[in-house]
Amino acid sequence: MKPSIQIPVPFFFRCLKNYNGKQFSSDLMAGIIVGIVAIPLAIAFGIASGVGPTEGLVTAIVAGFIISLLGGTKVQIGGPTGAFIVIIYGIIQQHGLTGLMIATVMAGILLVVMGLFRLGSVIKFVPYPVIVGFTGGIALTIFSTQMNDFFGLGIEKVPADFIHKWICYFQHTGDIDWWSFGVALVSLLVIILTPKISKKIPGSLVAIVLATLAVWALKNFGQWEGARQITTIGDLYALPHGMPAPHLPQIELGEDETLVSVIQNLFPAAFTIAILGAIESLLSAMVADGIVGGKHDSNTELIGQGIANIASPFFGGIPATGAIARTMTNINNGGRSPIAGMIHALVLLLVLFFLGSLVGLIPMPCLAAVLVMVAYNMSGWRTFVSLYKGPKSDFAVLITTFVLTVVFDLTIAIEIGLLLAILLFLRRTSEATSIRVFQEEIDPNSDSDFDLHEEKLAIPDGCEVYEIDGPYFFGIANKFDELMAGLGPKSKVRVIRMRKVPFIDSTGIHNLETLCMQSQKEGIRVVLSGVKSSVRNTLQKAGFFKVLDSRYICSNINEALETARQIIEE
């Protein structure tokens, strides 16, 4: 039978069966609160990504609504997140806004394909050190991008790469605007201290309201000239006026460019957006499951995320995914269905229509403080410390991914981090596989944690028993060869005990075939013992029985030793 693609049912339609007015009241309140919390974050992420406040809000509206409508979780809140800032900014620098739109749509298609082919569970196997490494690297990169606004340096064109960016900052330390720095510092303190007073009121929103009112008053009624130099969103960006109409991108091709070549150039970035979005949304969903006691559908969630990222760019939006901070806010305020996420998007839509002019009054130093706090929360420095105390190989993967994310590129960091993690895993697996040699007797009691009261099995003269404990793959094949080459006088029979071999790969099969053929040349018989049915089927499909007759493949060690005695007597 050919594998069929099943289109799963979004969680929104499942929850309608038992939905009631009481739950709607809770979802309504949670949606309004999350919408208010999302206002400063959507604006800040849009600006930090290199687009603008309108694009950030539009993303939270369009993508946030679709993720709640078509996703596979109860309480997930979608929208722009800090994890995408670095990759979005890099795409805009290289390919412009049109390139970003194409890459985002491509990423959405990849997410839908991943969901349709049920690859949601595969994403969960991304090693934890890799996730911590690139998340920490993104956090440091976000932090470094905010120094210009935080200190009011007034640098018109900040270098894109990390090292030159900080060199530029240090060269302009004499240009610090103390009014801007004061606004940023006070905003940061408000964000930090607000949760100590009330955990339900978002510190970022309080900081933005207070800073906006203070800067507006200083500019209009104060006598200090320096205060009038504090930059606001309206000084740098066009203010939002309603919802943008959907539009197609105007693709301008160079002399040597084709649409296919553009797509090829953007594919690595699109793949990174898709993987990053999948990882962040599914991690957020797993955390939410642990709190609300539900179970998300990872494949449906990927499809919902994909459709959201396909739709968002046509309204001028940027990539979106599940946002864990907003999801936690939703849970803490009573949200228990996707309707809360849809209400959050509608709240943002009302802001876009009726409060767009007020957005322009928000001071840039205050937004910088919001993002500095976001970077701190993303950094996971405590996890760095805990992993440092663990296996050094895991910490090496973490640091490598972290440095590559900061110094080079997120795509390279994820690729090399995953490759390094796989190599270290293979090394650990090969080290876990052991090979023992028995020449006189086998003690069954030594292989169990309780006494079997069985007599030791005598190994006939001229016979040697080799026991492989663990997977027989390319990582262990050379070790087996070296062990065989280092033995003394040749025996007449070699029994290979494979009862603890869960699987064998093509290198292991080739190794066994070579051993059998070399042994035949030397007049030595090979007998396999305790071969699992799955391993036996693999050997049969590979044509191994042409090299070793199936009568020399025994079900247990007793049968194998008896076969060895018969061979020696003959």
C-alpha positions in Angstrom: 0.0 0.0 0.0 1.2 3.5 -0.8 1.5 5.9 2.1 -1.4 8.3 2.1 -1.3 11.9 3.2 -3.9 12.7 5.9 -5.1 16.3 6.4 -5.6 16.6 10.2 -8.4 18.6 11.8 -7.3 21.9 13.5 -7.9 22.1 17.2 -10.3 25.0 16.8 -12.9 22.8 15.2 -12.4 20.1 17.9 -13.0 22.4 20.8 -16.3 23.7 19.5 -18.2 20.5 20.5 -18.1 21.3 24.2 -17.6 25.0 24.1 -19.7 27.2 26.4 -20.3 30.8 27.6 -18.1 30.4 30.7 -15.1 29.3 28.6 -15.7 32.1 26.2 -15.6 34.7 29.0 -12.2 33.3 30.1 -10.9 33.2 26.5 -12.2 36.8 25.9 -10.3 38.2 28.9 -7.2 36.2 28.2 -7.3 37.3 24.5 -7.6 41.0 25.4 -4.7 40.8 27.9 -2.5 38.9 25.5 -3.3 41.4 22.7 -2.3 44.3 25.0 1.0 42.4 25.9 1.7 41.7 22.2 1.5 45.4 21.1 5.0 46.5 22.2 6.5 43.1 21.3 5.1 43.1 17.8 6.2 46.7 17.2 9.7 46.0 18.7 10.2 42.8 16.7 9.1 44.5 13.5 11.5 47.4 13.9 14.4 45.3 15.1 13.9 43.0 12.0 14.6 45.9 9.7 11.0 46.4 8.5 8.7 48.6 10.7 6.0 48.8 13.3 3.2 48.2 10.9 4.7 45.0 9.6 5.2 43.7 13.1 1.6 44.4 14.0 0.3 43.0 10.7 2.2 39.8 11.3 0.8 39.3 14.8 -2.7 39.9 13.3 -2.7 37.8 10.2 -0.3 35.0 11.3 -1.6 35.0 14.9 -5.2 34.6 13.8 -4.4 31.8 11.3 -2.1 29.9 13.8 -5.0 29.8 16.3 -7.6 28.9 13.7 -5.7 26.2 11.9 -3.1 25.1 14.4 -2.9 21.9 16.5 -2.8 23.3 20.1 -5.3 24.7 22.6 -3.5 27.8 23.8 -0.6 28.6 21.3 -0.3 32.3 20.5 1.5 33.0 17.3 3.3 36.1 15.9 6.7 37.6 15.3 9.4 36.5 17.8 12.9 37.5 18.7 14.3 34.3 17.2 13.6 35.5 13.7 15.2 39.0 14.0 18.6 37.9 13.0 17.6 35.8 9.9 15.1 38.4 8.7 17.6 41.3 9.0 20.2 39.2 7.0 17.7 38.4 4.3 16.7 42.1 3.9 20.3 43.1 3.7 21.1 40.6 0.9 17.8 40.3 -1.0 15.6 43.2 0.1 11.9 43.1 1.2 10.9 41.1 -1.9 13.5 38.4 -1.1 12.1 38.3 2.5 8.6 37.8 1.2 9.6 35.0 -1.2 11.7 33.3 1.5 8.8 33.5 4.0 6.3 32.0 1.6 8.8 29.2 0.8 9.3 28.5 4.5 5.5 28.3 4.9 5.3 25.7 2.1 8.1 23.7 3.7 6.2 23.7 7.0 3.0 22.6 5.4 4.9 19.7 3.6 6.5 18.7 6.9 3.1 18.6 8.6 1.5 16.6 5.7 4.3 14.1 5.8 4.0 13.8 9.6 7.5 15.1 10.3 6.4 16.9 13.5 7.8 14.3 15.8 11.2 14.4 14.0 11.8 18.0 14.9 11.8 17.0 18.6 15.0 15.1 18.0 17.0 18.3 17.5 19.6 18.1 20.4 19.1 20.4 23.3 22.6 21.9 23.3 22.0 23.0 19.7 18.7 24.7 20.6 20.3 26.4 23.6 23.3 27.4 21.6 21.5 29.2 18.7 18.9 30.7 21.0 21.7 32.2 23.2 23.4 33.4 20.0 20.2 35.0 18.8 19.8 36.7 22.2 23.3 38.2 22.1 22.8 39.4 18.5 19.5 41.0 19.5 21.2 42.7 22.4 24.0 44.0 20.2 21.5 45.5 17.7 19.9 47.7 20.3 23.0 49.5 21.6 22.6 52.3 19.1 19.1 53.2 20.3 19.7 52.3 23.9 22.6 54.8 24.2 21.3 57.3 21.6 24.5 57.1 19.6 22.8 58.3 16.4 24.8 56.0 14.1 23.0 56.1 10.7 24.4 52.9 9.3 25.4 50.3 11.9 27.6 47.4 10.4 25.7 44.2 10.0 28.3 41.7 11.4 28.8 41.3 15.1 32.5 42.2 15.5 32.4 45.3 13.4 29.2 46.4 15.0 30.8 46.5 18.4 33.9 48.2 17.0 31.6 50.9 15.7 29.9 51.3 19.0 33.2 51.7 20.9 34.3 54.3 18.3 31.1 56.3 19.1 31.2 56.1 22.9 31.7 59.9 23.0 28.4 60.4 21.2 26.2 59.0 23.9 23.0 60.9 24.3 22.3 61.0 28.0 18.6 61.8 27.6 18.1 58.7 25.5 20.2 56.6 27.8 18.2 57.8 30.7 14.9 56.9 29.1 16.2 53.4 28.2 17.6 52.8 31.7 14.4 53.9 33.4 12.3 51.8 31.0 14.5 48.8 31.7 14.1 49.2 35.5 10.3 49.5 35.1 10.2 46.3 33.0 12.3 44.5 35.7 10.4 45.8 38.7 6.8 45.6 37.5 6.5 41.8 37.9 7.5 42.3 41.6 4.4 44.4 42.0 2.0 42.6 39.8 2.7 39.6 37.6 -0.5 40.1 35.5 0.6 43.5 34.2 3.3 43.3 31.5 6.3 45.3 32.4 7.0 46.2 28.8 3.6 47.7 28.3 3.9 49.8 31.5 7.4 51.0 30.5 6.1 52.0 27.0 3.1 53.9 28.4 5.2 55.7 31.0 8.1 56.5 28.7 5.8 57.7 25.9 4.0 60.0 28.2 7.2 61.3 29.8 9.0 62.0 26.5 5.9 63.6 25.0 5.6 65.9 28.0 9.3 66.7 27.9 9.2 67.5 24.2 6.1 69.7 24.4 6.3 71.4 27.8 9.9 70.9 29.0 12.6 73.5 28.8 15.4 71.1 28.1 16.7 71.1 24.5 18.3 67.7 24.8 14.9 66.0 25.6 13.6 67.2 22.2 16.4 65.1 20.5 15.0 61.8 21.8 14.1 59.7 18.8 10.6 58.2 18.5 9.1 55.7 16.1 7.3 58.5 14.2 10.7 60.1 13.5 11.9 57.0 11.6 8.9 55.1 10.3 5.7 55.7 8.5 2.9 55.4 11.0 0.3 52.6 10.6 -3.1 53.6 9.2 -5.3 50.6 9.0 -4.8 47.1 7.6 -2.7 47.0 4.4 -4.3 45.5 1.3 -2.9 42.1 0.1 -0.5 42.5 -2.7 1.9 40.4 -4.8 5.6 41.1 -4.8 7.2 43.0 -7.7 10.2 40.7 -8.5 13.0 42.6 -10.2 15.5 40.3 -11.8 19.1 41.2 -12.6 20.7 40.6 -15.9 22.0 37.1 -15.0 19.1 36.2 -12.7 16.1 34.0 -13.2 13.2 33.3 -10.9 14.6 29.8 -10.4 18.1 31.2 -9.4 16.4 33.6 -6.9 14.5 30.7 -5.3 17.7 28.6 -5.1 19.6 31.5 -3.5 16.8 32.0 -0.9 16.2 28.3 -0.2 18.8 28.1 2.7 17.2 31.1 4.4 13.7 29.7 3.8 14.8 26.3 5.3 16.3 28.0 8.3 13.0 30.0 8.9 11.0 26.8 8.6 13.2 24.8 11.0 13.5 27.6 13.4 9.7 28.2 13.3 9.0 24.5 13.7 11.4 24.1 16.7 10.1 27.2 18.5 6.4 26.5 18.0 6.6 22.8 19.0 8.8 23.6 22.1 6.2 26.2 23.1 3.4 23.7 22.5 5.1 21.1 24.7 5.6 23.6 27.5 2.0 24.6 27.3 0.9 20.9 27.3 2.7 20.4 30.6 0.7 23.3 32.2 -2.8 22.9 30.8 -2.7 19.1 30.7 -3.5 18.8 27.0 -1.7 17.1 24.1 -0.9 19.1 21.0 -0.9 17.6 17.4 2.5 18.5 16.1 1.7 17.9 12.5 -1.4 20.0 12.5 0.5 22.7 14.3 3.2 22.7 11.5 0.5 23.0 8.8 -1.2 25.9 10.6 2.2 27.6 11.1 2.9 27.0 7.4 -0.3 28.5 6.1 0.2 31.5 8.4 3.6 32.1 7.0 2.3 31.8 3.4 -0.4 34.3 4.1 1.5 36.9 6.2 3.9 38.2 3.5 1.0 39.1 1.2 0.0 41.7 3.7 3.5 42.9 4.2 4.1 40.7 7.3 7.3 38.8 8.3 7.8 35.2 9.5 5.9 34.1 12.5 5.8 31.2 14.9 4.5 30.2 18.4 5.6 32.7 21.0 6.2 31.1 24.4 6.0 34.3 26.4 2.6 35.3 24.9 1.4 31.7 25.2 2.3 31.6 28.9 0.4 34.9 29.4 -2.6 33.4 27.7 -2.5 30.3 30.0 -2.0 32.4 33.1 -5.1 34.5 32.3 -7.5 31.7 31.7 -7.1 31.0 27.9 -8.0 27.4 27.2 -9.0 27.3 23.5 -7.8 28.8 20.2 -10.5 31.4 20.4 -8.3 33.3 22.9 -5.6 33.6 20.3 -8.0 34.8 17.6 -9.3 37.5 20.0 -5.7 38.6 20.6 -5.3 39.1 16.9 -8.6 41.1 16.7 -7.4 43.4 19.6 -4.2 44.1 17.6 -6.4 44.9 14.6 -8.3 47.5 16.6 -5.0 49.0 17.7 -3.9 49.2 14.0 -7.1 51.0 13.0 -7.7 53.3 15.9 -4.4 53.8 17.8 -1.9 53.9 14.9 -1.0 57.6 15.4 -0.1 57.0 19.0 2.4 54.3 18.0 4.6 57.0 16.5 5.0 58.7 19.9 6.8 55.6 21.4 10.5 56.5 22.1 13.1 54.3 20.4 15.2 54.0 23.6 12.2 52.5 25.4 11.8 49.9 22.6 15.5 49.2 22.9 15.0 48.5 26.6 12.1 46.1 25.8 14.3 44.2 23.3 17.3 44.1 25.8 15.0 42.4 28.3 13.7 40.0 25.6 17.4 39.2 24.8 18.1 38.5 28.5 15.1 36.2 28.8 16.1 34.4 25.6 19.8 34.0 26.6 19.3 31.0 29.0 22.6 31.8 30.8 21.6 29.5 33.6 21.2 26.6 31.1 24.8 27.4 29.9 26.0 27.0 33.4 24.2 23.8 34.0 25.4 22.3 30.7 28.9 23.3 31.5 28.7 21.0 34.5 27.5 18.2 32.4 29.2 16.2 29.6 31.9 18.3 27.9 30.9 17.1 24.5 27.4 18.6 24.9 28.9 21.9 26.1 31.2 21.9 23.1 28.2 21.6 20.8 26.5 24.4 22.7 29.5 26.8 22.5 30.1 26.0 18.8 26.5 26.7 17.8 26.5 29.8 20.0 29.7 31.3 18.5 28.7 30.4 14.9 25.3 32.1 15.4 26.9 35.3 16.7 29.9 35.6 14.4 28.7 34.0 11.2 25.2 33.0 10.4 22.2 31.2 12.0 22.0 28.8 9.0 25.6 27.7 9.3 25.3 27.5 13.1 22.3 25.1 12.9 23.9 22.9 10.2 27.3 22.6 11.9 25.7 22.3 15.4 23.5 19.4 14.2 26.5 17.7 12.4 28.7 18.0 15.4 25.9 16.6 17.7 25.4 13.7 15.3 29.2 12.9 15.2 29.4 13.0 19.0 26.3 10.8 19.2 27.9 8.2 16.9 31.1 8.3 18.9 29.2 7.7 22.1 27.2 4.9 20.5 30.4 3.2 19.3 31.9 3.5 22.7 28.8 2.0 24.2 29.2 -1.1 22.0 31.6 -3.6 23.5 33.2 -6.8 22.2 34.2 -9.6 24.5 36.2 -12.7 23.8 35.6 -16.1 25.5 38.1 -18.9 25.0 37.5 -21.4 27.8 34.0 -21.0 29.3 30.9 -18.8 29.4 29.2 -17.9 32.7 25.5 -17.3 32.2 25.2 -15.8 35.7 27.5 -12.9 34.8 25.0 -11.5 32.3 22.1 -11.1 34.8 21.4 -9.0 37.8 20.3 -12.1 39.7 21.7 -15.6 40.1 20.4 -18.0 37.4 22.0 -21.0 39.2 23.1 -22.3 35.8 26.3 -24.1 35.1 29.1 -22.5 33.1 29.2 -23.4 29.4 32.4 -25.1 28.4 33.9 -23.9 25.1 35.5 -26.7 23.1 39.1 -26.6 22.2 39.7 -24.9 18.9 36.8 -22.6 19.4 36.6 -18.9 20.3 33.4 -16.9 21.2 33.1 -13.2 20.4 30.2 -11.4 21.9 29.0 -8.1 20.5 27.0 -6.0 22.9 25.4 -3.1 21.1 24.5 -2.0 17.5 26.8 -3.4 14.8 27.3 -0.4 12.6 30.2 1.4 10.8 31.3 3.0 14.1 32.1 -0.5 15.6 33.2 -2.5 12.5 36.8 -1.3 12.7 37.0 -2.0 16.4 36.0 -5.6 15.6 38.6 -5.9 12.9 41.3 -4.7 15.2 40.3 -7.2 17.9 40.4 -10.0 15.4 43.8 -9.0 14.0 45.3 -8.8 17.5 44.5 -12.4 18.6 47.0 -15.2 18.8 46.9 -18.6 17.2 44.1 -19.2 14.8 41.1 -21.3 16.1 39.1 -23.8 14.1 35.7 -22.2 14.8 34.7 -18.6 15.5 31.3 -18.1 17.2 30.0 -14.6 16.9 27.4 -14.1 19.6 24.9 -11.4 18.5 22.0 -11.7 20.9 22.6 -8.1 22.1 22.9 -6.6 18.6 19.6 -4.6 18.0 20.5 -3.6 14.4 23.2 -4.0 11.8 24.0 -1.6 8.9 25.7 -2.1 5.5 29.2 -1.6 6.9 28.5 -4.2 9.6 27.2 -6.6 7.0 30.3 -6.0 4.8 32.5 -6.5 7.8 30.8 -9.9 8.6 31.1 -10.9 4.9 34.8 -10.1 4.8 35.3 -12.0 8.1 33.5 -15.1 6.7 35.4 -15.1 3.4 38.8 -14.5 5.1 38.1 -17.2 7.7 37.2 -19.7 4.9 40.5 -19.0 3.2 42.2 -19.8 6.5 40.2 -22.9 7.0 38.2 -21.5 9.9 34.4 -21.8 10.2 32.2 -18.9 11.4 29.0 -19.6 13.4 26.6 -16.8 14.4 24.6 -17.1 17.6 21.4 -15.5 18.9 20.7 -13.4 15.9 17.5 -11.4 16.4 14.8 -11.7 13.8 15.2 -8.1 12.6 18.9 -8.5 12.1 18.4 -11.9 10.4 16.0 -10.3 8.0 18.5 -7.6 7.2 21.2 -10.1 6.6 18.9 -12.1 4.3 17.9 -9.1 2.2 21.5 -8.2 1.8 22.3 -11.7 0.4 24.6 -12.6 3.3 23.5 -16.2 3.3 25.4 -16.6 0.0 28.6 -16.2 2.1 27.5 -18.1 5.2 25.1 -21.0 5.0 22.0 -20.5 7.1 22.7 -23.7 9.1 25.6 -21.9 10.7 23.3 -19.2 12.1 22.1 -20.6 15.5 19.3 -19.4 17.7 21.2 -19.6 21.0 24.7 -20.1 22.4 24.1 -23.8 23.4 23.2 -24.6 19.8 26.1 -22.6 18.5 28.6 -24.4 20.8 27.2 -27.8 19.8 27.6 -26.9 16.1 31.2 -25.8 16.9 31.9 -29.2 18.5 30.6 -31.1 15.4 32.7 -28.9 13.1 35.8 -29.6 15.2 35.2 -33.3 15.4 34.7 -33.5 11.6 
